[in-house]
Amino acid sequence: MQLNESTQRMRLDVTILGVNLGRKSAKSVVYTVEECPGCRASDRRPFQVGDFVHKEAGACPKCQSVRHIAMIYSETVKQKPRTFPGFTRGRPGGTEAR
């Protein structure tokens, strides 16, 4: 597929802004940290739609104070290398060069 000049310029502009086009980006998981202001207990859980910082998150199981969301962050997930059944590293047939 050939791109015309304006499409190429637009693609260049989007790449400059930090968006990866046509490339797989690293997968990430978003977490929410809930903290109790009374006993300073904190828990990490997966992010849920509607979470925001300072939102009330229910009662603390230790002291029954109202917990708040203190932080929302993401971690990059390391992917395992793909393996294929019947395929071994090295020479075809599974024999290594000596």
C-alpha positions as CSV (number, residue, x, y, z in Angstrom):
1,M,0.0,0.0,0.0
2,Q,1.4,3.3,-1.0
3,L,1.0,6.4,1.1
4,N,0.5,9.8,-0.4
5,E,2.6,12.7,0.8
6,S,0.0,14.2,3.3
7,T,-0.5,10.8,4.9
8,Q,3.2,10.3,5.3
9,R,3.5,13.8,6.9
10,M,0.6,13.0,9.3
11,R,2.2,9.7,10.2
12,L,5.5,11.5,10.9
13,D,3.7,14.0,13.1
14,V,2.0,11.3,15.1
15,T,5.3,9.5,15.6
16,I,6.9,12.7,16.8
17,L,4.2,13.0,19.4
18,G,5.2,9.6,20.8
19,V,2.6,7.4,19.4
20,N,3.8,4.1,17.9
21,L,2.2,3.3,14.6
22,G,2.2,-0.2,13.4
23,R,4.4,-1.4,16.2
24,K,3.4,-3.5,19.1
25,S,3.8,-1.7,22.4
26,A,4.6,-3.3,25.7
27,K,1.5,-4.5,27.5
28,S,0.9,-3.0,30.9
29,V,-1.5,-3.6,33.8
30,V,-3.1,-0.7,35.7
31,Y,-3.4,-0.9,39.5
32,T,-5.2,1.2,42.1
33,V,-3.8,1.7,45.6
34,E,-6.3,2.2,48.4
35,E,-5.0,3.8,51.7
36,C,-6.6,4.3,55.1
37,P,-5.8,7.7,56.7
38,G,-6.4,6.2,60.2
39,C,-4.1,3.2,60.4
40,R,-2.0,3.9,57.2
41,A,-2.9,0.4,55.8
42,S,-2.8,0.2,52.0
43,D,-3.9,-2.4,49.5
44,R,-3.2,-2.8,45.8
45,R,-5.9,-4.0,43.4
46,P,-6.6,-4.1,39.7
47,F,-7.9,-0.8,38.3
48,Q,-11.7,-0.5,37.8
49,V,-13.4,1.9,35.5
50,G,-14.5,4.9,37.5
51,D,-11.5,4.9,39.9
52,F,-9.9,8.3,40.5
53,V,-7.4,9.6,43.1
54,H,-9.1,10.7,46.4
55,K,-12.3,8.7,45.7
56,E,-13.8,7.0,48.8
57,A,-13.1,3.3,48.5
58,G,-15.1,1.8,51.4
59,A,-14.4,1.0,55.0
60,C,-11.0,-0.1,56.3
61,P,-11.1,-3.8,57.5
62,K,-8.7,-3.0,60.4
63,C,-10.0,0.3,61.9
64,Q,-13.3,0.9,60.0
65,S,-12.2,4.3,58.8
66,V,-13.1,5.4,55.3
67,R,-10.3,4.4,52.8
68,H,-9.4,6.6,49.8
69,I,-7.7,5.9,46.5
70,A,-4.2,7.2,47.0
71,M,-2.5,6.3,43.7
72,I,-3.2,4.8,40.2
73,Y,-0.3,3.4,38.3
74,S,0.7,0.9,35.6
75,E,3.4,-1.8,35.4
76,T,4.8,-3.2,32.2
77,V,4.2,-6.9,31.8
78,K,7.2,-9.0,30.7
79,Q,6.0,-11.4,28.0
80,K,7.3,-14.9,27.8
81,P,9.0,-15.8,24.5
82,R,6.7,-17.7,22.1
83,T,7.3,-21.4,21.8
84,F,6.1,-23.6,19.0
85,P,5.3,-27.4,19.5
86,G,7.9,-29.6,17.7
87,F,10.4,-26.8,17.4
88,T,13.8,-26.9,19.2
89,R,16.5,-24.3,19.1
90,G,19.4,-25.0,16.9
91,R,19.5,-27.1,13.8
92,P,16.4,-28.7,12.3
93,G,15.6,-32.0,13.9
94,G,16.8,-30.9,17.3
95,T,20.5,-31.7,16.8
96,E,23.0,-29.1,17.9
97,A,26.1,-28.3,15.8
98,R,29.2,-29.5,17.4
